[in-house]
Each structure stands twice: as C-alpha cells, then as structure tokens.
C-alpha cells in the first residue's frame, strides 16, 4: 500500500545553518530559526545542528550556543546536536553545556556525538591541541555519561553542575562501523550519515542491530540521515540540487566556499572524473517533485528499516528550502 512504510517512521531536520554566497552569518541564523519554527508546525520530531569548523558555508560551529537559541525560539520540537564532535572537547565541558540546555528546556534536548574532527587537521589541532584520531572515544564517552549520573564522578571529586542527575539522551553518530558497533554494545540509539556515506549504510545498520545489547534502550533505534531536495516539479528540484552538487564538488577540490546559486549545466563546471566522484558520494540523495520524493523515500525507508529519518535539504534560496521541507513533510504524512 502507498505510504505504508511511513506509518511508524518519525522525521526530523538536520541543519548546518548554511551561509550562501552574498549572504551573512546573521541571515543564516535567522533562516535556521525560521525553518525550525515551521518544521515544528509541519510535524518534524527533532531539529539537529551539526558541528563543523573553518567552513565558510557552515555557521553552526558553536553548536551548543545555537541549540540554545533554536530551543528558545521554539516550543515543542526536540533540539540537539547532529552532532557534537566529542574529541574536540572536554567531556566535562559538554556535560555542563548540555546540562545547562536540559535545565533551560527540559525534555527537549538531544546530545548526538561523533568522533570525527568535523574539520581539517590544522583546525582540529587548534581545537584539541593534540590529535589522537578519536582513538579514546569510548573512554571519553564513558566519562561523559558518568557526569550525568545522579552521584556524579565522586571518586575523582569532579562533578558536572548543571548536568549531574539529568536525563540528556545520548546518541552515537557514525559513517562507518565503529560507532555502529559501540552504540549497539551500549544499547544506545544510533544515527547513520547515509547522506554522505551511502555505501556503508546497510552494513553499518546491520552491525548496529546484530551487536545490540539492551542498555539505555530495550531494542535498537536507528535514525538515518538522507539529503532530499524537493520542489513542485522534478525539473525545478534537479535545478535546485546543483547548489548541493557544487558544494560537494568544492570539497572534492579541497575548497570550502559558501553555498552557491544553482546553475543550468553542471557539465560546464565539473570534469567527468569529478562528476563520478560527487555522484558516488551523493548516490543516496533524493531529488524530485512530490511523487518522485514519495516513491524514493518509501524505497529508502524500506531498505534501511529506519525508525526515523533525519533530512538535510540545502538549497540556495531560503524560500526554496522551506518549500522543500514542506513537501517532504506532506509526503511523509500522506
């Protein structure tokens, strides 16, 4: 039956507060708030912001600060990190930040954690002072989780206040098998970045489910990231998606630029080799009008058996971005 795979699937928003060519960071933050308020009205479950650093087109570097801003301007939607790159930070600082957020907005804050730097090696060194490639992530995660325990870390006389005794849901994020297995072994919810690691999606989800041991959760809960560019027609959606293609083309070329306006012909911009590289990385991207988006999302949810999908939809024009998320919500509610 049409729509049967949407019945029990929640849907959420992943936002990087994109900065467009000719735009400002201030405008990006305004647009993120506008999208969050509308997403709340359209039935989206969460609004997550991602930590990236040193990228001209991404304004969500101070992720916890922006989460507080968005939570303060909305009423019911859950707001969180997709994710905080834990090796960039002290576990105590993150516990205090998210303890503060949970105290301000009780029952609405999520803490999604990744182990990648979210930036280049030079910037990572400036953030961390030392680079260990996330090798001690399990130990750092255990330390962070301990700060939220009611008793605190009494043995070491270190306590997170606020944070201690608060229920801040922790998610592990990943684009490979490492966090999938760890989330399963700890009984935590898991979010997979299918929107830029499509080839690893099914293996990672299978690994998460097969390694799952009841812990925080009694059974696995997987959220899967997907990029969807929706418009009123297939042709318009394909045109709008060229901004997204240009973004990843710049990453392939080692450039970090603001989000560019759409173009009529990508073949005038990329080489055949670059085209193949971008298309491979973005092979899970769903682009089209309402009918096409509905069919592709049904296929995606059936293939991944996702409990929830988290949608990234970056277009150059904010009005087009709002329309894309509105169409996606309409499709998922149908």
C-alpha positions as CSV (number, residue, x, y, z in Angstrom):
1,X,0.0,0.0,0.0
2,X,1.3,3.5,-0.8
3,X,2.8,5.2,2.3
4,X,2.8,2.0,4.4
5,X,6.5,2.5,5.2
6,X,5.9,6.0,6.6
7,X,3.3,4.9,9.2
8,X,5.7,4.5,12.1
9,X,8.6,6.4,10.8
10,X,9.4,9.7,12.5
11,X,11.0,12.5,10.5
12,X,13.5,15.2,11.6
13,X,15.6,18.1,10.3
14,X,19.4,18.2,10.0
15,X,20.6,21.8,9.6
16,X,24.1,23.3,9.2
17,X,22.9,26.9,9.2
18,X,24.2,27.3,5.6
19,X,25.8,30.6,4.6
20,X,25.1,31.4,0.9
21,X,27.1,33.5,-1.5
22,X,26.2,37.1,-0.9
23,X,24.6,36.2,2.5
24,X,25.7,36.7,6.1
25,X,26.0,34.5,9.2
26,X,23.3,36.6,10.8
27,X,20.9,35.8,8.0
28,X,21.8,32.2,8.2
29,X,20.9,32.1,11.9
30,X,17.6,33.9,11.1
31,X,16.8,31.3,8.4
32,X,17.6,28.4,10.8
33,X,15.2,29.8,13.4
34,X,12.5,30.3,10.7
35,X,13.0,26.8,9.5
36,X,12.8,25.3,13.0
37,X,9.6,27.1,13.8
38,X,8.0,25.9,10.5
39,X,9.3,22.4,11.0
40,X,7.7,22.3,14.4
41,X,4.4,23.2,12.7
42,X,4.9,20.7,9.9
43,X,5.3,17.8,12.4
44,X,9.1,17.3,12.4
45,X,10.2,15.5,15.5
46,X,13.8,16.9,16.0
47,X,15.9,19.8,14.8
48,X,19.6,18.9,14.9
49,X,22.5,21.1,14.2
50,X,26.0,19.9,13.2
51,X,29.4,20.9,14.4
52,X,31.8,21.9,11.7
53,X,34.7,24.3,11.8
54,X,36.6,26.6,9.4
55,X,34.0,26.2,6.6
56,X,32.7,29.4,5.0
57,X,29.4,27.9,4.2
58,X,28.6,26.4,7.6
59,X,27.7,28.7,10.6
60,X,26.9,26.0,13.2
61,X,30.4,25.8,14.7
62,X,29.4,26.9,18.2
63,X,26.7,24.2,18.2
64,X,25.6,24.2,21.8
65,X,25.1,28.0,21.6
66,X,23.0,27.7,18.5
67,X,21.0,24.8,20.0
68,X,20.1,27.1,22.9
69,X,19.0,29.8,20.5
70,X,16.8,27.5,18.5
71,X,15.3,25.8,21.5
72,X,14.5,29.2,23.0
73,X,12.6,30.3,19.8
74,X,10.5,27.1,19.5
75,X,8.1,25.3,21.8
76,X,7.8,21.6,21.3
77,X,10.3,20.3,18.8
78,X,13.4,18.5,20.2
79,X,16.6,20.3,19.5
80,X,20.0,18.7,19.6
81,X,23.4,18.0,18.0
82,X,23.9,16.0,14.9
83,X,26.5,16.0,16.2
84,X,29.0,17.3,18.8
85,X,32.4,16.1,17.8
86,X,33.4,14.8,21.2
87,X,37.2,14.5,20.7
88,X,37.3,18.3,20.1
89,X,36.1,19.0,23.6
90,X,36.5,18.1,27.3
91,X,33.8,15.7,28.3
92,X,33.1,17.8,31.4
93,X,32.5,20.9,29.3
94,X,30.0,19.1,27.1
95,X,28.2,17.7,30.2
96,X,28.0,21.2,31.6
97,X,26.8,22.7,28.3
98,X,24.1,20.1,27.7
99,X,23.2,20.1,31.4
100,X,22.6,23.8,31.1
101,X,20.5,23.3,27.9
102,X,18.4,20.5,29.5
103,X,17.8,22.7,32.6
104,X,16.6,25.5,30.4
105,X,14.5,23.4,28.0
106,X,13.5,20.2,30.0
107,X,12.7,17.2,27.9
108,X,13.7,18.7,24.6
109,X,17.4,18.4,24.3
110,X,19.4,15.6,22.5
111,X,23.1,15.0,22.6
112,X,24.3,13.4,19.4
113,X,28.1,12.5,19.4
114,X,30.6,11.9,16.7
115,X,34.3,11.1,16.8
116,X,35.5,12.8,13.6
117,X,37.0,16.3,13.8
118,X,34.4,17.9,11.6
119,X,37.2,20.0,10.0
120,X,40.8,19.8,8.6
121,X,43.8,18.7,10.6
122,X,45.2,22.1,11.3
123,X,41.9,23.4,12.6
124,X,41.4,20.2,14.6
125,X,44.8,20.8,16.2
126,X,43.8,24.3,17.1
127,X,40.6,22.9,18.7
128,X,42.2,20.0,20.6
129,X,45.9,20.9,20.9
130,X,46.6,17.2,20.3
131,X,45.4,14.8,17.7
132,X,44.5,11.2,18.6
133,X,42.0,10.5,15.7
134,X,39.3,9.7,18.2
135,X,41.1,6.6,19.5
136,X,40.0,7.2,23.1
137,X,36.4,8.0,22.1
138,X,34.9,5.0,24.1
139,X,36.7,6.2,27.2
140,X,35.7,9.8,26.7
141,X,32.1,8.7,26.1
142,X,32.1,6.7,29.3
143,X,33.5,9.8,31.2
144,X,30.8,12.0,29.7
145,X,28.0,9.6,30.6
146,X,29.3,9.3,34.1
147,X,28.9,13.1,34.6
148,X,25.2,12.7,34.0
149,X,24.8,10.0,36.7
150,X,23.0,11.1,39.9
151,X,26.1,10.5,42.1
152,X,28.4,12.3,39.8
153,X,32.1,11.4,39.5
154,X,32.6,11.5,43.2
155,X,35.6,9.3,43.2
156,X,37.6,11.9,41.3
157,X,35.8,14.8,43.0
158,X,34.8,16.1,39.6
159,X,31.1,17.0,39.0
160,X,29.1,18.5,36.2
161,X,26.8,21.1,37.6
162,X,24.4,21.6,35.9
163,X,24.4,18.1,34.3
164,X,24.5,15.7,37.2
165,X,21.4,13.6,37.5
166,X,19.8,14.9,34.3
167,X,18.4,12.7,31.6
168,X,20.0,14.0,28.4
169,X,19.5,11.4,25.7
170,X,22.9,10.4,24.1
171,X,23.1,9.2,20.5
172,X,26.1,7.9,18.7
173,X,26.6,9.2,15.2
174,X,28.6,7.5,12.5
175,X,29.5,7.0,8.8
176,X,31.2,3.6,9.3
177,X,31.0,0.6,11.6
178,X,32.9,1.8,14.6
179,X,30.2,3.8,16.3
180,X,27.5,1.4,15.0
181,X,29.1,-1.4,17.0
182,X,29.7,0.7,20.0
183,X,26.1,2.1,20.1
184,X,24.9,-1.5,19.8
185,X,27.0,-2.8,22.6
186,X,26.0,0.1,24.9
187,X,22.3,-0.2,24.0
188,X,22.2,3.4,22.7
189,X,20.3,4.9,19.8
190,X,22.4,5.2,16.6
191,X,22.3,7.8,13.8
192,X,24.0,7.0,10.5
193,X,25.1,9.5,7.9
194,X,23.8,7.9,4.7
195,X,23.7,11.3,3.1
196,X,27.4,11.3,2.6
197,X,28.4,7.6,3.2
198,X,25.8,5.7,1.2
199,X,27.9,2.6,0.6
200,X,28.3,1.9,4.3
201,X,24.7,2.4,5.2
202,X,23.2,-1.1,5.2
203,X,26.4,-2.8,6.6
204,X,26.6,-0.3,9.5
205,X,22.9,-0.6,10.3
206,X,23.1,-4.4,10.2
207,X,26.2,-4.2,12.5
208,X,24.3,-2.0,15.0
209,X,21.3,-4.3,15.1
210,X,23.3,-7.5,15.4
211,X,25.6,-6.2,18.1
212,X,22.7,-4.6,20.1
213,X,22.6,-5.4,23.8
214,X,19.8,-3.9,25.9
215,X,21.1,-0.9,27.8
216,X,19.6,2.6,27.8
217,X,17.2,1.1,25.2
218,X,15.5,-2.2,25.2
219,X,15.7,-2.6,21.5
220,X,17.6,-0.9,18.6
221,X,16.6,2.5,17.4
222,X,18.2,3.7,14.2
223,X,17.9,7.1,12.6
224,X,19.3,7.6,9.1
225,X,20.4,10.8,7.5
226,X,19.3,11.5,4.0
227,X,19.5,14.5,1.7
228,X,16.3,15.4,-0.1
229,X,15.8,18.2,-2.5
230,X,12.1,18.6,-3.2
231,X,10.3,21.1,-5.3
232,X,6.9,21.3,-7.1
233,X,8.4,19.7,-10.2
234,X,11.1,17.3,-11.0
235,X,12.9,19.7,-13.2
236,X,12.9,22.5,-10.6
237,X,14.3,20.1,-8.0
238,X,17.1,19.0,-10.3
239,X,18.0,22.6,-10.9
240,X,18.0,23.5,-7.2
241,X,20.1,20.4,-6.4
242,X,23.0,21.9,-8.4
243,X,23.9,24.1,-5.4
244,X,24.3,20.9,-3.4
245,X,26.4,19.3,-6.2
246,X,28.7,22.4,-6.3
247,X,29.2,22.2,-2.5
248,X,30.5,18.7,-2.7
249,X,32.5,19.5,-5.8
250,X,34.3,22.2,-3.9
251,X,35.0,19.6,-1.1
252,X,36.4,17.2,-3.7
253,X,38.7,20.1,-4.9
254,X,39.7,20.9,-1.4
255,X,37.9,24.2,-1.2
256,X,35.5,25.5,1.4
257,X,33.1,28.0,0.0
258,X,29.7,29.5,0.7
259,X,26.7,27.8,-0.8
260,X,26.4,28.8,-4.5
261,X,23.4,29.6,-6.6
262,X,22.1,26.8,-8.9
263,X,23.3,26.5,-12.4
264,X,21.8,25.3,-15.7
265,X,24.6,22.8,-16.6
266,X,26.9,21.1,-14.1
267,X,28.9,19.6,-17.0
268,X,30.3,23.1,-17.7
269,X,31.8,23.1,-14.2
270,X,33.0,19.6,-13.3
271,X,35.1,17.1,-15.2
272,X,33.8,13.5,-15.9
273,X,36.1,12.2,-13.0
274,X,34.8,14.8,-10.6
275,X,31.2,14.1,-11.6
276,X,31.7,10.4,-10.9
277,X,33.2,11.2,-7.5
278,X,30.4,13.5,-6.5
279,X,27.6,11.3,-7.7
280,X,29.1,8.3,-5.9
281,X,29.2,10.2,-2.6
282,X,25.7,11.6,-3.1
283,X,24.1,8.4,-4.5
284,X,21.5,8.3,-1.7
285,X,20.3,11.8,-2.5
286,X,16.6,12.1,-3.3
287,X,15.7,14.8,-5.8
288,X,12.3,15.5,-7.4
289,X,8.7,16.6,-7.2
290,X,6.3,15.2,-4.6
291,X,5.6,11.9,-6.4
292,X,9.2,11.1,-7.1
293,X,10.2,12.1,-3.5
294,X,7.5,9.9,-2.0
295,X,8.5,6.9,-4.1
296,X,12.2,7.2,-3.3
297,X,11.6,7.8,0.4
298,X,9.5,4.7,0.6
299,X,12.3,2.7,-1.0
300,X,14.9,4.3,1.3
301,X,12.9,3.6,4.5
302,X,12.1,0.0,3.4
303,X,15.8,-0.6,2.5
304,X,17.2,0.8,5.8
305,X,14.3,-0.1,8.1
306,X,14.9,3.2,9.8
307,X,12.9,4.0,12.9
308,X,13.4,7.7,12.0
309,X,14.9,9.7,9.1
310,X,16.7,13.0,9.5
311,X,16.6,15.1,6.4
312,X,19.1,17.6,5.1
313,X,17.8,19.9,2.4
314,X,20.1,22.7,1.4
315,X,19.1,25.0,-1.3
316,X,20.5,28.4,-2.2
317,X,17.2,30.3,-1.7
318,X,15.6,30.1,1.7
319,X,12.1,30.1,0.3
320,X,13.0,27.0,-1.8
321,X,14.4,25.4,1.3
322,X,11.2,25.9,3.2
323,X,9.2,24.6,0.3
324,X,11.4,21.5,0.1
325,X,10.8,20.7,3.8
326,X,7.1,21.4,3.5
327,X,6.8,19.0,0.6
328,X,8.8,16.3,2.4
329,X,6.5,16.7,5.5
330,X,3.4,16.4,3.3
331,X,4.7,13.3,1.6
332,X,5.6,11.6,4.9
333,X,2.2,12.4,6.4
334,X,0.3,11.1,3.4
